[in-house]
């Protein structure tokens, strides 16, 4: 067990022992109520441009959150309401289908103020609400509606110098001159399958790119992507609701099929000239990132091959139309995308790369010559947080101390040795960092396994200036009545079956376990790439874990190979065959459970959602000797049904790896099912399509395999909503109770 985690858990146990409370057990209704057990966590934390205030979104109501904009005023040392969403728009909101889908991709849920943007001078704010744009003057606290059309305005931005407002309407880019109020359309051909300045499906879902246009620093030009969706096949998808069925025509790029045609272009702010950039003869590509340098005549974009084994950072000069390849990343497996590109004043740049097997930061000249590797070691950088050129520091979050915690570090910008990394954050746990524009302070959204999220303001040396949300678990905290029954996990690691790798785990045990008694275990799994379950961090997902523990179950979580933050050597074993080494590692975890005297090895089950749902199926089908019951939520069952960018990253193109696709689907292994199985799925899921489950239903019926099924009309992939979550939780617990108790 990690010494730091043991110390943290011990300190919390001592603190909780001093609380005089009436012990209560969690209920599913309480878990899924708002405000949450740990109070209302702020969203979208940021600084105002002048650094005088920290702003954040705070929710209200008991079911669907309606968000207002709040501030912590640094000079006044006070939290207060900045903008009430009802002062902008009151009443029920209507969203376009495009915006609904965009929010689902962002995992953004609620009403009211969901997004906000400061003007460059910090005197005004932009809010996209109910399909229109509102301009809010902070000095006189007045709101002005800038658009009032039947069309929906989305992706609203201030220009860099604050002279214009830009947005997307009817699949075209528009700008408003703030002084004159004049509106201008910059692109003209957006309609049908043509979308200007918008991000395509796989960019939103898989590349973490939610926009398709970018302002030049001098405001004279906008770079944008023109997306032609006509090559993408149209899927007629059923969204089944309680009282009706909607037939949705969705251009869904299933693996192995055509992607969109994508073009990169620039348009001047007057809308008089559009220039397309030659991205090469190969049009079957991705453009995951576009960034301007400090020179408004030089644009960069990242060119990624369809197989994702090659990534080029290219520069384009608007004046002479010349292009250069600044750097190239290659892999025999795949290249992970990131947002860690930063141009210094001389247009040299900071870049993250996994070229040595771990994600680290590098300094390149403006022409792409490697100047220095800034970080190094068998640990990973999470992300670049800030660059302070004036004082010569680069700040980043990473895992230099332990893979189970995220800390803020700094390294000299002109570092001659990557050993000069220094840790800034002091408290053991997980730190999410937001820097002020002047690099003089940062916000720390912190938690550990025993401390719900705390938000504080800090100097760059780590010293705390003030609390924004201390959230101490004391006598008045909403979590306190439950803490006597709260279970802190045991952390540890076991060796993989080939004895090459440490696999980290968390083990939760019920309070007051009886000596000599053996308990059922639920293996809670995700198991997919770009995810990590075993961390020293607070998570709302742990509430359901605590509920299971309080019902008398041991809960076990293990991060198998293929998951994140351990380097490419830990990720790449899943390449071209999913559901193989991941299941092997979970079996290794179960074999460890068999060695524990308080575990009943005949009552070990598995539960997961999404990739975890896929893992639950593969575990039940391929490892029935170890898993006696399973719950699979919204599972991928056939990877041919999933999208291009995600699936081909890990399985390659179906034509190049037909056998891998067959072996990675669940269907060859159905005959191995011997235990009890429950499958659930939202019937309006537009991510893991409901077809995955209907195909599974038919295949299992054909093989005379009995199973249980629960479907949720109108639910998307995230299964959101209190009533749905309460029913789902009851369904899962009832299933395991019937088979294990």
PERAPE-V492276 format. One record per residue. N is the residue number from 1. RES is the residue in three letters. D_LAST is the distance of its C-alpha to the last C-alpha in Angstrom with 2 decimals. Layout:
N,RES,D_LAST
N,RES,D_LAST
//
This chain:
1,UNK,30.90
2,UNK,33.65
3,UNK,35.77
4,UNK,36.35
5,UNK,32.67
6,UNK,32.03
7,UNK,34.94
8,UNK,33.79
9,UNK,30.28
10,UNK,31.89
11,UNK,34.38
12,UNK,31.82
13,UNK,29.77
14,UNK,33.07
15,UNK,33.97
16,UNK,30.75
17,UNK,31.02
18,UNK,34.29
19,UNK,32.88
20,UNK,32.66
21,UNK,30.05
22,UNK,27.54
23,UNK,24.16
24,UNK,22.36
25,UNK,19.17
26,UNK,19.62
27,UNK,19.24
28,UNK,19.54
29,UNK,22.79
30,UNK,24.17
31,UNK,23.34
32,UNK,25.19
33,UNK,28.06
34,UNK,31.53
35,UNK,32.94
36,UNK,30.05
37,UNK,28.48
38,UNK,31.22
39,UNK,34.10
40,UNK,35.98
41,UNK,36.48
42,UNK,39.97
43,UNK,40.53
44,UNK,43.52
45,UNK,45.02
46,UNK,48.64
47,UNK,52.10
48,UNK,55.05
49,UNK,57.91
50,UNK,59.91
51,UNK,56.97
52,UNK,57.53
53,UNK,54.17
54,UNK,50.56
55,UNK,49.13
56,UNK,45.60
57,UNK,43.68
58,UNK,41.68
59,UNK,39.47
60,UNK,39.27
61,UNK,37.52
62,UNK,33.89
63,UNK,33.05
64,UNK,35.45
65,UNK,37.27
66,UNK,41.05
67,UNK,42.67
68,UNK,45.89
69,UNK,47.88
70,UNK,48.07
71,UNK,50.15
72,UNK,50.45
73,UNK,54.20
74,UNK,55.05
75,UNK,58.43
76,UNK,57.24
77,UNK,53.98
78,UNK,52.17
79,UNK,49.28
80,UNK,50.39
81,UNK,50.06
82,UNK,52.34
83,UNK,51.95
84,UNK,50.14
85,UNK,48.92
86,UNK,50.21
87,UNK,53.69
88,UNK,53.55
89,UNK,51.84
90,UNK,50.10
91,UNK,48.22
92,UNK,45.93
93,UNK,46.32
94,UNK,46.92
95,UNK,46.26
96,UNK,47.56
97,UNK,45.23
98,UNK,46.45
99,UNK,45.53
100,UNK,42.08
101,UNK,41.46
102,UNK,43.01
103,UNK,40.74
104,UNK,37.67
105,UNK,39.00
106,UNK,39.56
107,UNK,36.09
108,UNK,38.12
109,UNK,36.80
110,UNK,38.55
111,UNK,41.98
112,UNK,45.14
113,UNK,46.43
114,UNK,44.34
115,UNK,47.13
116,UNK,50.31
117,UNK,53.26
118,UNK,55.99
119,UNK,59.63
120,UNK,61.32
121,UNK,63.09
122,UNK,60.01
123,UNK,61.71
124,UNK,59.79
125,UNK,56.41
126,UNK,55.36
127,UNK,52.43
128,UNK,51.34
129,UNK,49.95
130,UNK,49.51
131,UNK,51.35
132,UNK,54.42
133,UNK,55.74
134,UNK,56.50
135,UNK,58.83
136,UNK,58.28
137,UNK,61.11
138,UNK,59.81
139,UNK,63.23
140,UNK,63.79
141,UNK,60.15
142,UNK,61.03
143,UNK,59.17
144,UNK,60.99
145,UNK,59.62
146,UNK,61.05
147,UNK,59.96
148,UNK,59.73
149,UNK,59.31
150,UNK,57.18
151,UNK,56.00
152,UNK,53.24
153,UNK,54.17
154,UNK,51.69
155,UNK,51.71
156,UNK,54.21
157,UNK,56.08
158,UNK,59.04
159,UNK,61.56
160,UNK,62.00
161,UNK,65.06
162,UNK,63.87
163,UNK,66.58
164,UNK,64.42
165,UNK,61.11
166,UNK,59.58
167,UNK,56.92
168,UNK,55.83
169,UNK,56.79
170,UNK,56.72
171,UNK,55.99
172,UNK,59.09
173,UNK,59.88
174,UNK,61.78
175,UNK,63.35
176,UNK,64.78
177,UNK,67.69
178,UNK,66.79
179,UNK,70.45
180,UNK,71.72
181,UNK,68.54
182,UNK,69.47
183,UNK,66.72
184,UNK,67.15
185,UNK,65.25
186,UNK,65.33
187,UNK,63.91
188,UNK,64.85
189,UNK,63.10
190,UNK,59.49
191,UNK,58.18
192,UNK,56.07
193,UNK,54.68
194,UNK,56.88
195,UNK,55.34
196,UNK,57.38
197,UNK,55.90
198,UNK,52.33
199,UNK,49.47
200,UNK,48.11
201,UNK,44.45
202,UNK,43.68
203,UNK,45.60
204,UNK,43.41
205,UNK,40.06
206,UNK,40.68
207,UNK,43.78
208,UNK,43.21
209,UNK,46.59
210,UNK,46.68
211,UNK,50.46
212,UNK,53.27
213,UNK,56.36
214,UNK,57.81
215,UNK,60.86
216,UNK,63.58
217,UNK,64.34
218,UNK,67.79
219,UNK,66.43
220,UNK,68.87
221,UNK,66.40
222,UNK,62.84
223,UNK,61.09
224,UNK,58.75
225,UNK,56.87
226,UNK,57.84
227,UNK,54.94
228,UNK,55.66
229,UNK,52.49
230,UNK,54.36
231,UNK,53.38
232,UNK,49.65
233,UNK,48.21
234,UNK,47.16
235,UNK,43.63
236,UNK,43.13
237,UNK,39.68
238,UNK,37.85
239,UNK,36.40
240,UNK,34.45
241,UNK,34.33
242,UNK,33.24
243,UNK,36.76
244,UNK,38.60
245,UNK,38.62
246,UNK,40.77
247,UNK,42.38
248,UNK,42.86
249,UNK,45.42
250,UNK,44.40
251,UNK,46.27
252,UNK,43.42
253,UNK,44.50
254,UNK,42.01
255,UNK,42.27
256,UNK,45.42
257,UNK,47.14
258,UNK,49.88
259,UNK,49.50
260,UNK,51.78
261,UNK,55.37
262,UNK,55.80
263,UNK,59.08
264,UNK,59.90
265,UNK,62.83
266,UNK,64.61
267,UNK,66.26
268,UNK,68.74
269,UNK,68.00
270,UNK,70.81
271,UNK,69.16
272,UNK,72.35
273,UNK,71.27
274,UNK,68.12
275,UNK,68.15
276,UNK,65.65
277,UNK,64.79
278,UNK,64.99
279,UNK,61.62
280,UNK,62.77
281,UNK,63.02
282,UNK,59.32
283,UNK,57.86
284,UNK,54.33
285,UNK,53.30
286,UNK,51.34
287,UNK,52.86
288,UNK,49.96
289,UNK,52.12
290,UNK,55.55
291,UNK,57.25
292,UNK,60.78
293,UNK,62.58
294,UNK,64.69
295,UNK,67.54
296,UNK,67.29
297,UNK,68.98
298,UNK,66.31
299,UNK,62.92
300,UNK,60.17
301,UNK,57.41
302,UNK,54.77
303,UNK,55.11
304,UNK,52.09
305,UNK,52.26
306,UNK,50.02
307,UNK,48.23
308,UNK,47.78
309,UNK,49.25
310,UNK,52.34
311,UNK,52.90
312,UNK,56.38
313,UNK,57.44
314,UNK,60.64
315,UNK,63.29
316,UNK,65.57
317,UNK,68.86
318,UNK,69.69
319,UNK,73.38
320,UNK,74.12
321,UNK,70.94
322,UNK,70.45
323,UNK,67.05
324,UNK,65.86
325,UNK,62.72
326,UNK,61.91
327,UNK,59.15
328,UNK,56.95
329,UNK,53.41
330,UNK,52.28
331,UNK,49.23
332,UNK,48.26
333,UNK,44.83
334,UNK,44.93
335,UNK,46.35
336,UNK,44.09
337,UNK,45.73
338,UNK,46.28
339,UNK,48.35
340,UNK,50.13
341,UNK,53.75
342,UNK,56.24
343,UNK,60.02
344,UNK,62.19
345,UNK,65.57
346,UNK,67.41
347,UNK,64.91
348,UNK,63.53
349,UNK,59.75
350,UNK,56.45
351,UNK,53.99
352,UNK,50.55
353,UNK,50.06
354,UNK,47.66
355,UNK,50.60
356,UNK,49.85
357,UNK,46.12
358,UNK,45.13
359,UNK,45.89
360,UNK,48.97
361,UNK,51.89
362,UNK,55.40
363,UNK,58.79
364,UNK,61.00
365,UNK,64.57
366,UNK,65.44
367,UNK,66.38
368,UNK,63.12
369,UNK,64.30
370,UNK,61.70
371,UNK,62.91
372,UNK,60.08
373,UNK,56.44
374,UNK,55.25
375,UNK,51.82
376,UNK,50.66
377,UNK,47.96
378,UNK,44.61
379,UNK,42.90
380,UNK,43.01
381,UNK,44.68
382,UNK,42.51
383,UNK,45.47
384,UNK,49.01
385,UNK,49.08
386,UNK,52.79
387,UNK,56.21
388,UNK,58.79
389,UNK,61.99
390,UNK,64.22
391,UNK,62.66
392,UNK,61.64
393,UNK,57.85
394,UNK,55.00
395,UNK,51.57
396,UNK,48.29
397,UNK,44.57
398,UNK,42.99
399,UNK,40.90
400,UNK,43.64
401,UNK,41.75
402,UNK,38.20
403,UNK,36.45
404,UNK,33.71
405,UNK,36.20
406,UNK,38.92
407,UNK,42.21
408,UNK,45.65
409,UNK,48.44
410,UNK,52.13
411,UNK,54.66
412,UNK,58.45
413,UNK,59.49
414,UNK,62.27
415,UNK,60.15
416,UNK,61.88
417,UNK,58.82
418,UNK,55.11
419,UNK,54.45
420,UNK,55.60
421,UNK,52.19
422,UNK,51.42
423,UNK,48.20
424,UNK,48.73
425,UNK,45.39
426,UNK,44.50
427,UNK,40.99
428,UNK,38.20
429,UNK,35.93
430,UNK,36.52
431,UNK,39.83
432,UNK,40.83
433,UNK,44.61
434,UNK,47.26
435,UNK,50.91
436,UNK,53.81
437,UNK,56.60
438,UNK,58.99
439,UNK,56.62
440,UNK,57.14
441,UNK,53.60
442,UNK,50.05
443,UNK,46.89
444,UNK,43.81
445,UNK,40.41
446,UNK,38.38
447,UNK,34.84
448,UNK,32.68
449,UNK,28.99
450,UNK,29.55
451,UNK,32.40
452,UNK,32.22
453,UNK,35.19
454,UNK,38.59
455,UNK,41.81
456,UNK,45.07
457,UNK,48.63
458,UNK,50.14
459,UNK,53.42
460,UNK,53.56
461,UNK,53.50
462,UNK,50.03
463,UNK,51.27
464,UNK,49.50
465,UNK,51.89
466,UNK,49.56
467,UNK,46.08
468,UNK,45.43
469,UNK,41.89
470,UNK,40.96
471,UNK,37.49
472,UNK,36.99
473,UNK,33.72
474,UNK,35.50
475,UNK,35.25
476,UNK,35.99
477,UNK,33.75
478,UNK,31.09
479,UNK,28.48
480,UNK,29.37
481,UNK,27.21
482,UNK,24.06
483,UNK,25.27
484,UNK,24.10
485,UNK,20.50
486,UNK,21.73
487,UNK,20.78
488,UNK,23.66
489,UNK,22.96
490,UNK,24.22
491,UNK,26.71
492,UNK,27.89
493,UNK,29.18
494,UNK,28.86
495,UNK,31.39
496,UNK,31.15
497,UNK,31.11
498,UNK,34.91
499,UNK,35.30
500,UNK,37.30
501,UNK,35.21
502,UNK,33.15
503,UNK,29.88
504,UNK,28.75
505,UNK,25.17
506,UNK,23.30
507,UNK,20.24
508,UNK,18.43
509,UNK,16.59
510,UNK,15.09
511,UNK,17.76
512,UNK,17.96
513,UNK,15.82
514,UNK,15.98
515,UNK,18.31
516,UNK,17.09
517,UNK,13.35
518,UNK,11.74
519,UNK,9.66
520,UNK,8.33
521,UNK,11.42
522,UNK,12.72
523,UNK,16.36
524,UNK,18.29
525,UNK,21.45
526,UNK,24.81
527,UNK,26.95
528,UNK,30.08
529,UNK,33.65
530,UNK,35.10
531,UNK,31.83
532,UNK,30.42
533,UNK,27.03
534,UNK,27.54
535,UNK,30.18
536,UNK,31.16
537,UNK,31.18
538,UNK,29.62
539,UNK,27.98
540,UNK,26.64
541,UNK,24.04
542,UNK,22.55
543,UNK,21.65
544,UNK,18.68
545,UNK,17.75
546,UNK,18.05
547,UNK,15.91
548,UNK,12.99
549,UNK,13.79
550,UNK,13.98
551,UNK,10.44
552,UNK,9.56
553,UNK,10.03
554,UNK,13.09
555,UNK,15.33
556,UNK,18.08
557,UNK,21.26
558,UNK,24.14
559,UNK,27.51
560,UNK,28.51
561,UNK,32.11
562,UNK,33.52
563,UNK,32.46
564,UNK,35.09
565,UNK,37.27
566,UNK,37.62
567,UNK,40.75
568,UNK,41.56
569,UNK,40.80
570,UNK,37.13
571,UNK,37.20
572,UNK,39.36
573,UNK,37.31
574,UNK,35.58
575,UNK,39.02
576,UNK,39.48
577,UNK,36.02
578,UNK,32.91
579,UNK,29.34
580,UNK,30.57
581,UNK,31.02
582,UNK,28.41
583,UNK,25.70
584,UNK,27.29
585,UNK,26.98
586,UNK,23.30
587,UNK,22.81
588,UNK,24.90
589,UNK,22.52
590,UNK,19.54
591,UNK,21.83
592,UNK,22.42
593,UNK,18.73
594,UNK,18.77
595,UNK,21.45
596,UNK,19.47
597,UNK,18.43
598,UNK,15.45
599,UNK,13.85
600,UNK,11.58
601,UNK,13.71
602,UNK,11.67
603,UNK,9.00
604,UNK,11.75
605,UNK,12.24
606,UNK,15.43
607,UNK,16.69
608,UNK,20.38
609,UNK,23.13
610,UNK,26.65
611,UNK,27.46
612,UNK,23.88
613,UNK,22.94
614,UNK,25.35
615,UNK,23.86
616,UNK,20.32
617,UNK,21.95
618,UNK,24.08
619,UNK,21.28
620,UNK,19.25
621,UNK,22.55
622,UNK,24.27
623,UNK,21.65
624,UNK,19.00
625,UNK,19.00
626,UNK,17.67
627,UNK,15.49
628,UNK,12.77
629,UNK,12.12
630,UNK,14.60
631,UNK,16.03
632,UNK,19.81
633,UNK,21.96
634,UNK,25.69
635,UNK,26.13
636,UNK,29.46
637,UNK,29.32
638,UNK,33.05
639,UNK,35.14
640,UNK,38.18
641,UNK,36.90
642,UNK,36.94
643,UNK,40.04
644,UNK,42.89
645,UNK,42.99
646,UNK,39.37
647,UNK,38.80
648,UNK,42.18
649,UNK,41.89
650,UNK,39.12
651,UNK,39.74
652,UNK,43.50
653,UNK,45.22
654,UNK,43.84
655,UNK,47.28
656,UNK,47.18
657,UNK,43.61
658,UNK,42.66
659,UNK,40.66
660,UNK,38.73
661,UNK,37.77
662,UNK,36.61
663,UNK,34.54
664,UNK,33.07
665,UNK,31.81
666,UNK,28.42
667,UNK,30.01
668,UNK,31.19
669,UNK,27.67
670,UNK,25.77
671,UNK,26.03
672,UNK,23.81
673,UNK,20.68
674,UNK,18.27
675,UNK,14.81
676,UNK,13.44
677,UNK,15.73
678,UNK,16.37
679,UNK,19.96
680,UNK,21.55
681,UNK,25.22
682,UNK,27.90
683,UNK,30.50
684,UNK,33.44
685,UNK,32.61
686,UNK,35.99
687,UNK,34.81
688,UNK,32.24
689,UNK,33.53
690,UNK,31.29
691,UNK,33.06
692,UNK,30.78
693,UNK,27.84
694,UNK,30.00
695,UNK,31.29
696,UNK,27.80
697,UNK,26.87
698,UNK,30.00
699,UNK,29.60
700,UNK,26.07
701,UNK,27.26
702,UNK,30.29
703,UNK,28.21
704,UNK,26.01
705,UNK,22.82
706,UNK,20.14
707,UNK,18.48
708,UNK,17.70
709,UNK,20.39
710,UNK,21.02
711,UNK,24.62
712,UNK,26.34
713,UNK,29.96
714,UNK,32.42
715,UNK,30.16
716,UNK,31.67
717,UNK,30.12
718,UNK,29.24
719,UNK,27.17
720,UNK,28.93
721,UNK,29.09
722,UNK,27.01
723,UNK,25.87
724,UNK,24.82
725,UNK,23.00
726,UNK,21.09
727,UNK,20.08
728,UNK,19.20
729,UNK,16.99
730,UNK,15.14
731,UNK,14.93
732,UNK,13.51
733,UNK,10.79
734,UNK,9.96
735,UNK,9.99
736,UNK,7.62
737,UNK,5.05
738,UNK,5.99
739,UNK,6.04
740,UNK,3.81
741,UNK,0.00
//
